[in-house]
Amino acid sequence: MMAELAVVGREQFVVGFQLAGIRTIFQPGDDPYRTFQEIRANKNISVVIVDEDVLNRLDLHDRSEIEDSVNPVFVPLSEEASQENLRRLIRKSVGVDLWEQK
């Protein structure tokens, strides 16, 4: 079974990831913590790219719980984050360079 990459964020944040082929997309409503619980219950998801604005809506305890999660790993990004930063964070999180050309 192959591990999935998911994205959590507002529509403006996730659209680029959708265009890149990522199909596991979550757009949280009024209760973002419920969305994170749903993601953590899905054992197929191993890496979750998270819109930092969504993380900022969580209380401190819930945010710490998400940031400390190992499976899945949550990678917070702002809309301004560069592709290289994303590449470095994912490589650090899972130990594999997903952009590496074979």
Secondary structure, 3 states (H helix, E strand, C coil): CCCEEEEECCHHHHHHHHHCCCCEEECCCCCHHHHHHHHHHCCCEEEEEEEHHHHCCCCHHHHHHHHCCCCCEEEEECCCCCHHHHHHHHHHHHCCCCCCCC
